Amino acid sequence: MEKTLHELAGLLLDVVFLVREDGRIAFVNHACTKVLGYAPDEMIGRTIQDFIHPDDLPRTRTEMAEVAGGRAGYGFENRYLRKDGSAIHFQWTAFWSPKDQLRVGVARDVSERKRSEARQAALLALSTAAHRADALNSMFSAFDATLRALLPVRRMAAVLEPDQRLTYLSDGAGWAETDGWHVVPMSTPGAAFGQLRLDLAEAAILQPAEQELLQFAASQAAAAIERFALQADLAHAARYDELTGLPNRRLFQDRMRLALARSRREHAGGAVLFIDLDDFKCVNDQHGHAAGDQLLRAVAQRIQSCVREADTVARLGGDEFVVLLEEVADAAQVRRVADKICKALAEPVALGAAELPASASIGVAMYPQQGEAVDDLMRHADQAMYASKARRKAGCRQELRYPVVNADT
Ligand SMILES: Nc1nc2c(ncn2[C@@H]2O[C@H](COP(=O)(O)OP(=O)(O)OP(=O)(O)O)[C@@H](O)[C@H]2O)c(=O)[nH]1
């Protein structure tokens, strides 16, 4: 017994459309009406394009024209719209039946595979954004686009610990305290960095796979924040002394280069002070290394308090400090600053049970008089400091407790 096309189509579990040459639907099977949520009457007679997702219409038209021209269609994918407005992904086989003057289209619901592919692509996009981003804002912006394309998310915000500082907010979104937002902590096994906050579409309930995607986003963000913090720490460590927080030799020399360039341009002079504590080894030996550290920190603060904000105080290492004084009028002004430093250091510092004063030998190099290159000036100031220290050692310890500035200056 020969079955008609309609009878056969009715038997299939896959979705079947029979469409006339003018694009109007001649027949839909039970699977079709069930999947799309329409009654047969609501579909038959209407043009098929009414049911296709508008974004997929242009390429679907091209495919339909080619099938109408005689090429069998196999594997074409597009989205249709259900009666409730939601989208469904179909994969098609189709051919034109000249005998019936109908286009026969058989479709399978591949929405789950599409969702899984989209999730995989999102995972890759999130991890790429987290690894490639050179700033937090660009990373969160990429996260925002990826998550909003896939999840029922209207807006995204990111806040950072320790003070819940808002660091990212979707474009055009106003920030009110985010009651009711979906919160995902950004943390690594050892540390909490803040939260991703998502404003979900009304009545949206996240599926387990969607929750997992958000967890992944938050963990990638946490790893990136940790990396940025580490980079910032390393950058800081490369330029600052850990014990005192002062600039280190490298940053000091950079500042000197800038100051020397400025001095050439503006014909203004300045000075470098080389400061070495006297008998500092005794502090360590008699009071312990921790007390020595404490004294070094106090010395750093006191030297800093004797100069202007624009001047630079640095620790070269051990008990050696340097000061860059910009725009000084003459050697007398430099001498006054050196005396002020000596006096400040002479004030006893409380180190546990003991109270200790500090004293230092100071050498000075003026620029441009004693050099216009960083190395020359540092060497000159160092030698002047040694000469000063040698005089102190040659003379009475008590008298030279607060040494005079080297006579060269
Ligand atoms: N506590 C502490 N000591 C340090 C640090 N770095 C270096 N030192 C010590 O600082 C001392 C520096 O000694 P020197 O400058 O050579 O000698 P000094 O005792 O100051 O003697 P003069 O410079 O000749 O007056 C050494 O004993 C170092 O071990 C540090 O970060 N903390």
The ligand as a Tripos MOL2 file, in Angstrom:
@<TRIPOS>MOLECULE
LIG
   32    34     1     0     0
SMALL
NO_CHARGES

@<TRIPOS>ATOM
      1 N1         68.7540   45.4880   61.1970 N.pl3     1 LIG1
      2 C1         69.2210   45.5550   59.9660 C.ar      1 LIG1
      3 N2         70.5410   45.6000   59.7740 N.ar      1 LIG1
      4 C2         71.0150   45.6830   58.5260 C.ar      1 LIG1
      5 C3         70.1830   45.7050   57.4190 C.ar      1 LIG1
      6 N3         70.9470   45.7700   56.3050 N.ar      1 LIG1
      7 C4         72.2150   45.8180   56.7160 C.ar      1 LIG1
      8 N4         72.2700   45.7620   58.0450 N.ar      1 LIG1
      9 C5         73.4310   45.7940   58.9310 C.3       1 LIG1
     10 O1         73.8760   47.1490   58.9640 O.3       1 LIG1
     11 C6         75.2300   47.1590   59.3360 C.3       1 LIG1
     12 C7         75.9310   48.1930   58.4930 C.3       1 LIG1
     13 O2         77.1450   48.3250   58.9910 O.3       1 LIG1
     14 P1         78.2090   49.2780   58.3730 P.3       1 LIG1
     15 O3         77.6200   50.4450   57.7090 O.co2     1 LIG1
     16 O4         79.1560   48.4510   57.5720 O.co2     1 LIG1
     17 O5         78.9780   49.7150   59.6640 O.3       1 LIG1
     18 P2         78.5300   50.6390   60.8170 P.3       1 LIG1
     19 O6         78.4180   49.8130   62.0560 O.co2     1 LIG1
     20 O7         77.3780   51.5080   60.4990 O.co2     1 LIG1
     21 O8         79.8340   51.4910   60.9130 O.3       1 LIG1
     22 P3         80.2140   52.7900   60.1170 P.3       1 LIG1
     23 O9         79.4040   52.8480   58.8920 O.co2     1 LIG1
     24 O10        81.6700   52.6200   59.8370 O.co2     1 LIG1
     25 O11        79.9410   53.8990   61.0690 O.co2     1 LIG1
     26 C8         75.7160   45.7230   59.1020 C.3       1 LIG1
     27 O12        75.9420   45.1050   60.3610 O.3       1 LIG1
     28 C9         74.6020   45.0020   58.4040 C.3       1 LIG1
     29 O13        74.4700   43.6480   58.7480 O.3       1 LIG1
     30 C10        68.7940   45.6120   57.6430 C.ar      1 LIG1
     31 O14        67.9510   45.6240   56.7150 O.2       1 LIG1
     32 N5         68.3510   45.5630   58.9190 N.ar      1 LIG1
@<TRIPOS>BOND
     1     1     2 1
     2     2     3 ar
     3     2    32 ar
     4     3     4 ar
     5     4     5 ar
     6     4     8 ar
     7     5     6 ar
     8     5    30 ar
     9     6     7 ar
    10     7     8 ar
    11     8     9 1
    12     9    10 1
    13     9    28 1
    14    10    11 1
    15    11    12 1
    16    11    26 1
    17    12    13 1
    18    13    14 1
    19    14    15 2
    20    14    16 1
    21    14    17 1
    22    17    18 1
    23    18    19 2
    24    18    20 1
    25    18    21 1
    26    21    22 1
    27    22    23 2
    28    22    24 1
    29    22    25 1
    30    26    27 1
    31    26    28 1
    32    28    29 1
    33    30    31 2
    34    30    32 ar
@<TRIPOS>SUBSTRUCTURE
     1 LIG1         1 GROUP 0 **** ****
